[in-house]
């Protein structure tokens, strides 16, 4: 049973288990008349070969209120794109696939690159950015939700609860973040959120002092959740990182652009499990190791823009403080696991904290050596200013790809 406790400085919308999915979807159908809704699915081609996405498609086939589904497809050749067109043809909603590796979108990306406006690296951030560009170009919806394509426990009430706060015309929220308990296979997951982000935020509060921004981040129950929703107006001025700092970057942008009473989080699932990243202690450019470094850099950059001054000495203090708080959290999580009858590997948890502490220092060192680093993808407002017809051309490229292969 969910609780009704409001903690932090954003609104928390709980799942008090008092409403049926049928009732929720009926109300969303009424919202559709005033705020048409779309869903963005950033996907790797490899996810079309796994069990999670097939179940997601099967569930989405039953969703009656979505005006459009936009799929961003990465790492797909021509034959694989043709397969994807057939794969998603089961969706009864209007849907479009962005073939990010196709010649039309690659040519558009190359032109943006010549203007220094293209995403700097491949990845989810780039995929999401182009999908958002298409949503703006199509101009069919006023509310848009996004979730990952590797959710093994997916049920369609997830998207209903996720989009509801920004689709309800009587609510004033511009942004909503999903949250859930990361428990599967009789153990706690979500190591980066549990063992890096929350302890690091608490450490930064201790070392850097009171911070409205850190209090804001600390209000989110699952800051790294890949599920969120917006009013479409938000997208035009949104700058997001192209690396693993995407989720933290989006939260930072929301705080920069809107008052906290326009932001909320919502409980979207009783159970949530997805593809797990390896810790990758031996490879700083892979798995949770790279993820943790990118997240630390994103946090440090944001605090610097708020006026925080960093030095090698301060980063060493942050590391020591984080390490102590991280170990204390492990004690809390172990006790929580025990009372709930879950397995808990304390050794691997402490290994994770040790790796994250090392990566925190690596991120700090990188920050000090690269003070002019600008990893954010430009906002679509800036892109339109530089290339006024970019929206029409992006939409035309996507439509041409989909019509050529049969889903137009």
C-alpha positions in Angstrom: 0.0 0.0 0.0 1.4 3.4 -1.0 1.6 6.2 1.6 0.3 9.8 1.3 3.4 11.5 2.8 4.6 14.6 1.0 8.3 14.9 1.3 10.6 17.5 -0.4 9.6 20.5 -2.4 7.7 18.9 -5.3 4.3 17.2 -5.2 4.2 13.4 -4.9 1.2 11.6 -6.4 0.8 8.2 -4.8 -0.9 5.0 -5.9 -3.3 4.4 -3.0 -4.8 1.3 -4.9 -8.2 2.9 -4.9 -8.9 3.2 -8.6 -9.3 0.8 -11.5 -7.4 1.0 -14.8 -10.7 1.1 -16.6 -11.7 4.2 -14.7 -8.3 5.9 -15.3 -8.4 5.2 -19.0 -12.0 6.5 -19.3 -10.9 9.8 -17.8 -7.9 10.0 -20.1 -10.2 9.6 -23.1 -12.0 12.7 -21.9 -8.7 14.6 -21.5 -7.8 13.6 -25.1 -10.3 16.1 -26.5 -8.4 19.0 -24.8 -4.9 17.7 -24.5 -4.0 15.1 -27.2 -1.3 12.7 -25.9 1.7 11.0 -27.5 4.3 8.5 -26.3 8.0 8.4 -27.2 9.8 5.1 -27.2 13.6 5.4 -27.5 14.8 1.9 -28.6 17.9 0.0 -29.8 17.2 -2.5 -32.5 18.5 -5.2 -30.2 15.4 -4.6 -28.0 13.2 -5.8 -30.8 14.8 -9.2 -30.4 14.1 -9.4 -26.6 10.9 -10.3 -24.7 10.3 -7.0 -23.0 9.5 -4.9 -26.0 7.1 -7.4 -27.5 5.1 -7.4 -24.3 5.2 -3.5 -24.3 3.7 -3.5 -27.8 1.0 -6.0 -26.8 0.0 -3.8 -23.9 0.1 -0.6 -25.9 -2.3 -2.1 -28.5 -4.9 -1.9 -25.8 -4.3 1.8 -24.9 -7.2 3.8 -26.3 -6.2 7.5 -25.6 -2.8 7.9 -27.3 -2.9 10.1 -30.4 0.5 9.0 -31.6 3.5 6.8 -30.7 6.9 7.9 -31.8 9.7 5.3 -31.9 13.3 6.3 -32.0 15.3 3.4 -33.5 19.0 3.2 -33.0 21.6 0.8 -34.5 19.5 -0.5 -37.3 20.5 -1.1 -40.9 18.0 -1.0 -43.8 16.9 -4.6 -43.4 16.5 -4.1 -39.7 14.4 -1.0 -40.2 12.1 -2.9 -42.6 11.7 -5.5 -39.8 11.0 -2.7 -37.3 8.3 -1.2 -39.6 6.6 -4.6 -39.7 7.1 -5.2 -36.0 5.4 -2.0 -34.9 2.6 -2.3 -37.5 0.6 -4.1 -34.9 0.1 -0.8 -33.1 -3.4 0.5 -33.9 -2.4 4.1 -33.0 -0.8 6.4 -35.5 2.9 5.7 -35.2 6.1 6.8 -36.8 9.6 5.4 -36.5 12.7 7.6 -36.6 15.4 5.6 -38.4 18.3 7.4 -36.8 20.9 5.4 -38.9 19.0 5.9 -42.2 20.4 8.1 -45.0 17.7 10.8 -44.6 18.2 11.4 -40.9 21.9 11.0 -41.1 22.0 13.7 -43.8 20.0 16.0 -41.5 22.3 15.2 -38.6 25.3 16.1 -40.8 23.9 19.5 -41.6 23.3 20.2 -37.9 26.8 19.1 -37.2 28.1 21.7 -39.6 26.3 24.3 -37.5 27.6 22.8 -34.3 24.1 21.9 -33.4 24.1 18.1 -33.6 24.3 15.8 -30.5 27.9 15.1 -29.8 27.6 11.4 -29.2 25.3 8.5 -29.9 23.1 7.3 -27.1 19.7 7.6 -25.5 20.0 11.4 -25.1 20.5 11.8 -28.9 17.6 9.5 -29.7 15.2 11.2 -27.3 16.2 14.7 -28.6 15.4 13.7 -32.2 12.1 12.1 -31.1 11.2 15.3 -29.3 12.0 17.3 -32.4 9.6 15.1 -34.4 6.9 15.6 -31.8 7.3 19.3 -32.1 7.3 19.1 -35.9 4.2 16.9 -36.1 2.4 19.3 -33.7 -0.3 16.7 -33.0 -0.2 16.5 -29.2 -0.1 18.7 -26.1 1.2 16.1 -23.7 4.0 13.6 -24.2 5.2 10.7 -22.1 8.5 8.7 -22.5 9.5 5.4 -21.2 12.2 2.8 -21.9 11.8 -0.3 -24.1 13.4 -2.9 -21.8 10.8 -3.0 -19.0 10.2 -6.7 -18.3 7.3 -6.1 -15.9 5.4 -3.6 -18.2 1.7 -3.1 -17.8 -0.3 -0.4 -19.6 -1.3 1.3 -16.4 2.3 2.5 -16.2 1.8 4.9 -19.1 -1.7 5.9 -17.9 -0.4 7.0 -14.5 2.7 8.6 -16.0 0.9 10.9 -18.5 -2.2 11.6 -16.3 -0.6 14.6 -14.4 0.3 16.5 -17.5 -2.8 15.5 -19.5 -5.4 16.5 -16.9 -6.5 20.0 -17.9 -7.4 20.8 -14.3 -3.8 20.2 -13.2 -1.1 22.8 -13.7 1.9 20.4 -13.9 4.4 20.9 -16.8 6.5 17.9 -15.9 6.0 14.6 -14.2 8.7 12.0 -13.2 7.7 8.4 -12.6 9.0 6.4 -9.6 8.6 2.8 -8.4 10.3 0.3 -6.1 13.2 -1.4 -7.8 12.8 -4.9 -6.3 13.0 -8.1 -8.5 14.2 -11.6 -8.1 14.0 -11.2 -4.3 16.6 -8.5 -4.2 16.9 -4.7 -4.4 18.1 -3.2 -7.6 18.7 0.4 -8.6 22.3 0.6 -7.3 23.2 3.9 -8.9 20.2 5.7 -7.4 20.5 4.0 -4.0 24.3 4.0 -3.6 25.5 7.0 -5.6 22.9 9.7 -6.3 21.2 10.0 -2.9 24.3 9.6 -0.8 26.2 12.1 -3.1 23.4 14.6 -2.9 23.5 14.3 0.9 27.3 14.7 0.8 27.1 17.8 -1.4 24.7 19.3 1.1 27.2 18.8 3.9 30.2 20.1 2.0 28.7 22.8 -0.2 26.1 24.0 2.2 22.3 24.6 1.9 21.1 24.4 -1.7 17.6 24.8 -3.0 18.7 22.8 -6.1 20.0 19.9 -4.0 16.9 19.9 -1.8 14.9 19.7 -5.1 16.9 16.7 -6.4 16.6 15.0 -3.0 12.8 15.3 -3.3 12.6 12.7 -6.1 12.1 9.2 -5.0 13.8 7.7 -8.0 15.8 10.5 -9.8 17.2 8.1 -12.4 13.9 6.7 -13.6 13.8 6.7 -17.4 10.0 7.4 -17.3 8.8 11.0 -17.4 6.1 13.2 -19.1 5.8 16.8 -20.2 3.5 19.3 -21.5 4.7 19.7 -25.1 5.5 23.4 -24.6 8.4 22.3 -22.4 10.3 20.6 -25.2 11.3 23.7 -27.3 13.6 25.1 -24.7 14.9 21.9 -23.2 18.7 21.3 -23.2 19.6 17.7 -22.3 22.9 15.9 -22.0 23.7 13.3 -24.6 25.4 10.9 -22.1 24.2 9.0 -19.0 23.5 12.3 -17.3 20.2 12.5 -19.3 17.8 12.0 -16.3 19.7 14.4 -14.0 20.0 16.9 -16.8 16.2 16.8 -17.5 15.5 17.4 -13.8 18.0 20.3 -13.7 16.3 21.9 -16.7 12.9 21.6 -15.1 14.1 23.4 -12.0 15.7 26.1 -14.1 12.7 26.8 -16.2 9.7 26.2 -13.9 8.6 26.8 -10.3 8.6 23.6 -8.3 4.7 23.7 -7.9 4.6 23.0 -11.7 6.6 19.8 -11.2 5.6 16.4 -9.7 6.4 12.7 -9.4 4.0 9.8 -9.6 4.0 6.2 -8.5 3.7 4.2 -11.8 4.3 0.6 -10.9 4.1 -2.0 -8.1 6.9 -4.0 -9.6 9.5 -2.8 -12.0 12.4 -4.7 -13.6 14.4 -4.1 -16.7 17.7 -4.9 -18.4 20.5 -4.6 -15.8 23.9 -2.9 -16.5 27.0 -4.6 -15.3 29.1 -2.7 -12.7 32.1 -2.8 -15.1 34.7 -2.0 -12.5 37.4 -2.9 -15.0 36.2 -0.6 -17.8 35.4 3.1 -17.0 33.7 3.5 -20.4 31.0 0.9 -19.9 28.1 -0.1 -17.6 27.4 1.4 -14.3 31.0 2.7 -14.1 30.5 5.1 -17.0 27.0 5.9 -15.9 28.2 6.9 -12.4 30.9 9.2 -13.9 28.6 10.9 -16.3 26.0 11.5 -13.5 28.7 13.0 -11.2 29.8 15.3 -14.0 26.3 16.4 -14.7 25.8 17.3 -11.0 29.1 19.2 -10.7 28.3 21.2 -13.9 24.9 22.2 -12.6 26.2 23.2 -9.2 28.9 25.3 -10.9 26.3 27.2 -12.9 24.6 28.0 -9.6 27.9 29.6 -8.4 29.6 26.7 -6.6 33.4 26.9 -6.7 35.2 23.5 -6.9 38.8 22.5 -6.3 40.8 19.3 -6.0 40.6 19.7 -2.2 36.8 20.1 -2.2 36.4 17.1 -4.4 38.5 15.0 -1.9 36.3 16.2 0.9 33.1 15.4 -1.1 34.5 11.9 -1.8 35.3 11.2 1.9 31.9 12.5 3.0 30.1 10.5 0.2 31.9 7.3 1.1 30.9 7.5 4.8 27.2 8.3 3.9 27.2 5.6 1.3 28.3 2.9 3.8 25.7 4.1 6.2 23.0 3.7 3.5 24.2 0.1 3.0 23.4 -0.6 6.6 19.9 0.8 6.2 19.3 -1.1 2.9 20.5 -4.4 4.5 18.0 -4.0 7.4 15.2 -3.1 4.9 16.0 -6.2 2.9 16.1 -8.5 5.9 12.7 -7.4 7.3 11.2 -7.9 3.8 12.8 -11.3 3.3 15.0 -10.2 0.4 18.5 -11.4 -0.5 21.3 -8.8 0.2 24.9 -9.1 -0.8 26.7 -6.6 1.4 30.1 -7.3 -0.2 28.9 -6.3 -3.7 27.1 -3.2 -2.3 30.3 -2.0 -0.7 32.2 -2.7 -3.9 29.8 -0.5 -5.8 30.3 2.3 -3.3 34.0 2.0 -3.6 33.8 2.2 -7.4 31.4 5.2 -7.3 33.8 7.0 -4.9 36.7 6.5 -7.4 34.5 7.7 -10.3 33.4 10.7 -8.3 37.0 11.8 -8.1 37.6 11.0 -11.8 34.5 13.1 -12.7 35.8 16.0 -10.5 39.2 15.8 -12.1 37.6 15.9 -15.6 35.5 18.8 -14.6 38.6 20.8 -13.4 40.5 20.0 -16.6 37.7 20.8 -19.0 36.1 24.0 -17.7 34.6 24.9 -21.1 33.0 21.5 -21.7 29.5 21.9 -23.0 27.9 18.4 -23.3 24.3 19.6 -23.6 22.5 19.2 -26.9 21.2 22.6 -28.0 17.5 23.4 -27.5 15.2 23.0 -30.4 14.5 26.8 -30.2 18.1 27.5 -30.9 18.2 25.0 -33.8 15.1 26.6 -35.3 16.7 30.0 -35.0 19.7 28.8 -37.0 17.9 26.7 -39.5 14.3 28.0 -39.8 12.9 25.2 -41.9 14.4 22.3 -39.8 11.1 21.2 -38.4 9.5 20.8 -41.8 12.6 18.9 -43.1 12.7 16.6 -40.1 9.1 15.7 -40.4 9.5 15.2 -44.2 12.4 12.9 -43.7 10.6 10.7 -41.1 7.5 10.6 -43.2 9.5 9.6 -46.3 11.2 6.8 -44.5 7.9 5.4 -43.1 6.1 5.7 -46.4 8.9 4.1 -48.3 8.7 1.0 -46.1 5.0 0.9 -45.7 3.9 2.5 -42.4 3.0 5.9 -43.7 
